[in-house]
Amino acid sequence: MKPQKSKPQVGVVMGSDSDWPLMEATVKTLTRFGVRSETRVISAHRTPELARAYATGASRRGLQVIIAAAGGAAHLAGVLASHTILPVIGVPVKSGALDGLDALLSTVQMPSGIPVATVALGSAGAVNAAILAIQILALRRPELAVKLQQHKRDLKAKVKKGNAQVQFYAGKIHD
């Protein structure tokens, strides 16, 4: 008998399968921290009934946070947030003539009472969405808080190493 896997705690939803190359970084970051996720493609405009059903059933399925990525009109995060009390993190996706500005504004401009925590465009946003979800989960999971603290130390060490390398090479120019 196979050991039963724990239920996903984070839903990663994107408006189109073309968003997967970006959102793969979200799923990989969650996995690296030991957080299970489920991944779906749901369009706020083409499959609105599915978006509503997903959001209303998320809590029953054990989800604690939803991450939603969309480009263009980017209504997915807001639509999901309107149907759940779970925290929703929006990832605006670069696309089209406005290079993601439309998605950013659509995701960040939510009416009072329907919050969406919006992160940056691009790969930084995809990773930060996962980190923010992990921070939310860490409020009740101390082992995640420990991993987040180590993550911050690793980031600090990377900057220090980069600084030392730049100083070394810059010093060679001045010599």
ROFILUM-284148 format. One record per residue: residue in three letters; x, y, z of N, C-alpha, C in turn. Coordinates in steps of 0.05 Angstrom, whole numbers, padded with zeros to 5 digits, always signed. Layout:
! residues N
ALAXYZXYZXYZ ...
***
This chain:
! residues 175
MET+00017-00024+00000+00000+00000+00000+00018+00025+00000 LYS+00012+00043-00019+00028+00068-00021+00020+00087+00002 PRO+00041+00102+00013+00034+00122+00033+00018+00144+00020 GLN-00003+00153+00035-00020+00174+00024-00006+00201+00025 LYS-00007+00215+00002+00005+00242+00001-00013+00262+00015 SER+00000+00282+00026-00016+00303+00039-00031+00319+00017 LYS-00052+00332+00026-00069+00347+00007-00054+00373-00001 PRO-00058+00382-00025-00046+00408-00033-00057+00430-00015 GLN-00039+00449-00009-00046+00472+00008-00048+00497-00009 VAL-00036+00497-00032-00036+00521-00049-00046+00513-00077 GLY-00065+00529-00087-00075+00526-00114-00060+00545-00132 VAL-00049+00535-00154-00035+00552-00173-00052+00551-00199 VAL-00065+00573-00205-00084+00575-00227-00074+00595-00247 MET-00076+00588-00273-00068+00606-00294-00090+00608-00315 GLY-00092+00631-00328-00113+00636-00347-00109+00621-00373 SER-00085+00612-00379-00079+00598-00404-00055+00580-00400 ASP-00054+00559-00416-00031+00541-00414-00005+00555-00423 SER-00008+00577-00438+00016+00592-00446+00029+00606-00422 ASP+00015+00607-00399+00027+00619-00374+00044+00598-00359 TRP+00043+00573-00367+00058+00552-00352+00088+00557-00351 PRO+00102+00565-00372+00131+00570-00370+00138+00589-00348 LEU+00121+00609-00343+00125+00628-00321+00118+00615-00294 MET+00095+00602-00293+00085+00592-00267+00099+00567-00258 GLU+00114+00555-00276+00130+00531-00268+00148+00539-00245 ALA+00159+00563-00245+00177+00573-00224+00162+00574-00197 THR+00136+00581-00198+00120+00582-00174+00118+00554-00162 VAL+00110+00534-00179+00107+00507-00169+00134+00496-00159 LYS+00155+00501-00173+00182+00491-00165+00190+00503-00138 THR+00184+00529-00134+00191+00542-00109+00175+00530-00086 LEU+00149+00526-00090+00132+00514-00069+00143+00486-00063 THR+00149+00470-00083+00159+00443-00079+00186+00443-00064 ARG+00204+00462-00071+00229+00464-00057+00226+00468-00027 PHE+00205+00482-00019+00199+00487+00009+00182+00465+00021 GLY+00175+00444+00006+00159+00422+00016+00129+00429+00018 VAL+00120+00447+00002+00091+00455+00001+00078+00442-00023 ARG+00058+00426-00018+00044+00413-00041+00024+00433-00053 SER+00022+00431-00079+00004+00449-00094-00011+00433-00115 GLU-00033+00445-00124-00047+00435-00147-00046+00456-00169 THR-00046+00448-00194-00043+00467-00216-00066+00464-00235 ARG-00078+00486-00243-00101+00486-00261-00099+00509-00282 VAL-00111+00504-00305-00115+00526-00325-00145+00531-00324 ILE-00152+00556-00317-00180+00564-00315-00181+00593-00326 SER-00199+00598-00345-00202+00625-00356-00225+00639-00342 ALA-00220+00663-00332-00242+00679-00320-00263+00686-00341 HIS-00255+00688-00366-00274+00697-00387-00285+00673-00403 ARG-00269+00653-00408-00279+00631-00424-00292+00608-00408 THR-00284+00606-00383-00295+00585-00365-00303+00597-00338 PRO-00320+00617-00338-00327+00631-00313-00340+00612-00292 GLU-00356+00593-00301-00368+00574-00283-00347+00557-00269 LEU-00327+00549-00284-00305+00533-00273-00289+00550-00252 ALA-00285+00575-00258-00270+00593-00240-00286+00595-00213 ARG-00312+00599-00215-00328+00601-00191-00328+00575-00175 ALA-00331+00552-00189-00331+00526-00175-00304+00521-00162 TYR-00283+00528-00176-00256+00524-00165-00253+00540-00139 ALA-00260+00565-00140-00257+00582-00116-00275+00574-00093 THR-00300+00567-00099-00318+00560-00077-00311+00533-00065 GLY-00298+00516-00079-00291+00490-00069-00263+00488-00058 ALA-00247+00509-00061-00219+00508-00053-00214+00502-00024 SER-00229+00515-00007-00225+00510+00022-00233+00482+00030 ARG-00254+00471+00019-00263+00444+00024-00241+00424+00016 ARG-00226+00430-00005-00205+00412-00014-00179+00415+00002 GLY-00179+00433+00021-00155+00436+00038-00137+00459+00030 LEU-00143+00473+00009-00126+00495+00001-00127+00517+00022 GLN-00105+00531+00025-00103+00553+00044-00096+00579+00030 VAL-00085+00578+00006-00078+00601-00010-00082+00594-00039 ILE-00090+00614-00054-00093+00611-00083-00074+00632-00097 ILE-00059+00622-00116-00042+00639-00133-00054+00639-00161 ALA-00060+00662-00171-00073+00664-00198-00057+00682-00216 ALA-00050+00671-00240-00035+00686-00260-00051+00690-00285 ALA-00050+00714-00295-00064+00720-00320-00052+00744-00334 GLY-00054+00745-00360-00046+00768-00375-00069+00783-00387 GLY-00064+00804-00401-00085+00819-00414-00104+00832-00394 ALA-00130+00826-00397-00150+00837-00379-00146+00827-00350 ALA-00134+00803-00347-00125+00792-00322-00145+00794-00299 HIS-00169+00784-00305-00190+00784-00284-00190+00759-00267 LEU-00173+00740-00273-00175+00714-00259-00172+00716-00229 ALA-00151+00730-00219-00147+00732-00190-00171+00746-00177 GLY-00181+00767-00188-00204+00780-00177-00229+00764-00176 VAL-00234+00749-00198-00257+00731-00199-00255+00710-00177 LEU-00231+00697-00175-00228+00677-00154-00231+00689-00127 ALA-00220+00713-00122-00222+00726-00096-00250+00733-00089 SER-00267+00738-00109-00295+00745-00103-00311+00721-00094 HIS-00301+00697-00098-00316+00673-00090-00303+00657-00068 THR-00284+00668-00054-00271+00654-00032-00261+00673-00011 ILE-00258+00663+00014-00245+00679+00035-00216+00672+00038 LEU-00206+00654+00022-00177+00647+00023-00161+00671+00012 PRO-00136+00674+00021-00119+00695+00009-00114+00687-00021 VAL-00115+00708-00038-00110+00704-00066-00086+00722-00073 ILE-00066+00710-00086-00043+00725-00095-00044+00726-00126 GLY-00043+00750-00136-00044+00754-00165-00017+00758-00178 VAL-00012+00743-00199+00013+00746-00215+00006+00757-00242 PRO+00011+00782-00247+00005+00793-00274+00026+00782-00294 VAL+00016+00774-00317+00033+00762-00338+00037+00781-00361 LYS+00062+00784-00369+00069+00801-00392+00058+00789-00417 SER+00043+00805-00432+00032+00796-00458+00021+00819-00473 GLY+00017+00816-00498+00003+00836-00515+00018+00862-00519 ALA+00003+00880-00530+00015+00906-00538+00024+00923-00515 LEU+00013+00919-00491+00020+00935-00468+00041+00922-00451 ASP+00052+00899-00459+00074+00885-00446+00069+00880-00416 GLY+00043+00875-00409+00037+00868-00382+00026+00890-00365 LEU+00028+00915-00374+00018+00937-00358-00012+00934-00353 ASP-00027+00926-00374-00055+00921-00370-00061+00900-00349 ALA-00045+00878-00350-00049+00857-00330-00042+00866-00302 LEU-00021+00882-00299-00013+00892-00273-00035+00910-00262 LEU-00045+00928-00278-00066+00947-00268-00092+00932-00262 SER-00099+00912-00279-00123+00897-00274-00122+00880-00248 THR-00098+00870-00242-00094+00853-00219-00093+00870-00193 VAL-00081+00893-00194-00077+00909-00170-00101+00926-00163 GLN-00117+00934-00183-00140+00952-00178-00165+00936-00171 MET-00167+00928-00147-00190+00913-00138-00208+00930-00120 PRO-00234+00925-00121-00252+00941-00105-00250+00934-00075 SER-00257+00953-00059-00257+00949-00030-00271+00923-00022 GLY-00259+00907-00005-00271+00883+00005-00264+00858-00011 ILE-00251+00861-00034-00242+00838-00050-00212+00840-00055 PRO-00196+00835-00035-00167+00839-00038-00154+00818-00055 VAL-00134+00827-00070-00116+00809-00085-00088+00820-00079 ALA-00071+00803-00067-00043+00811-00062-00028+00808-00088 THR-00020+00830-00100-00007+00830-00126+00023+00831-00124 VAL+00036+00813-00139+00065+00813-00140+00075+00824-00167 ALA+00100+00824-00171+00112+00836-00195+00106+00820-00220 LEU+00109+00833-00243+00108+00819-00269+00133+00801-00272 GLY+00130+00780-00288+00152+00764-00296+00161+00743-00275 SER+00185+00733-00279+00194+00711-00262+00197+00718-00233 ALA+00205+00744-00227+00206+00752-00199+00179+00750-00186 GLY+00158+00758-00200+00131+00755-00189+00122+00727-00185 ALA+00130+00709-00203+00122+00681-00201+00135+00669-00176 VAL+00161+00675-00172+00175+00665-00148+00164+00678-00123 ASN+00160+00704-00123+00150+00718-00100+00122+00710-00092 ALA+00106+00702-00111+00079+00692-00105+00082+00667-00088 ALA+00100+00649-00095+00104+00625-00079+00115+00632-00052 ILE+00135+00650-00050+00146+00657-00024+00125+00670-00007 LEU+00108+00687-00018+00086+00699-00002+00067+00678+00008 ALA+00060+00659-00009+00042+00637+00000+00055+00621+00023 ILE+00081+00616+00020+00095+00601+00041+00096+00617+00067 GLN+00099+00644+00065+00099+00661+00089+00072+00659+00103 ILE+00050+00659+00087+00023+00656+00099+00021+00629+00113 LEU+00029+00608+00100+00028+00581+00112+00045+00579+00137 ALA+00068+00593+00137+00087+00592+00159+00075+00603+00185 LEU+00054+00618+00183+00041+00628+00208+00031+00604+00225 ARG+00025+00582+00212+00016+00558+00227+00035+00534+00224 ARG+00056+00537+00209+00075+00515+00204+00103+00525+00210 PRO+00112+00521+00235+00138+00531+00243+00161+00521+00226 GLU+00159+00497+00215+00181+00486+00199+00184+00503+00173 LEU+00163+00515+00163+00165+00532+00140+00178+00559+00148 ALA+00173+00568+00172+00186+00593+00181+00216+00589+00182 VAL+00225+00565+00191+00254+00559+00193+00265+00559+00164 LYS+00251+00546+00145+00261+00546+00118+00262+00573+00105 LEU+00242+00590+00112+00243+00618+00102+00266+00634+00113 GLN+00272+00629+00138+00295+00643+00150+00321+00635+00136 GLN+00323+00609+00131+00347+00599+00116+00348+00611+00088 HIS+00325+00613+00075+00324+00624+00049+00334+00653+00049 LYS+00327+00669+00069+00336+00696+00071+00366+00697+00075 ARG+00376+00679+00092+00406+00677+00096+00420+00670+00070 ASP+00408+00652+00055+00420+00644+00029+00421+00668+00010 LEU+00399+00683+00009+00399+00707-00008+00420+00727+00000 LYS+00423+00731+00026+00443+00749+00037+00472+00740+00029 ALA+00476+00714+00032+00503+00703+00025+00509+00706-00005 LYS+00489+00703-00021+00492+00706-00050+00500+00735-00057 VAL+00487+00754-00044+00494+00782-00049+00523+00788-00039 LYS+00530+00777-00016+00557+00782-00006+00578+00770-00025 LYS+00572+00746-00035+00591+00733-00054+00593+00749-00079 GLY+00571+00759-00089+00571+00776-00113+00587+00801-00109 ASN+00583+00813-00086+00598+00838-00079+00628+00833-00079 ALA+00636+00811-00066+00665+00804-00065+00676+00800-00093 GLN+00661+00786-00110+00670+00782-00138+00673+00808-00153 VAL+00653+00825-00151+00654+00851-00165+00678+00867-00155 GLN+00682+00868-00129+00704+00883-00118+00731+00872-00128 PHE+00733+00846-00129+00757+00833-00139+00763+00842-00168 TYR+00743+00839-00185+00747+00846-00213+00750+00876-00218 ALA+00736+00892-00203+00739+00921-00205+00767+00929-00195 GLY+00777+00916-00175+00804+00922-00165+00825+00916-00186 LYS+00821+00896-00202+00840+00889-00224+00840+00912-00245 ILE+00818+00924-00249+00816+00946-00269+00832+00970-00258 HIS+00830+00975-00232+00844+00998-00220+00874+00994-00217 ASP+00883+00969-00218+00911+00963-00214+00928+00970-00238 
***
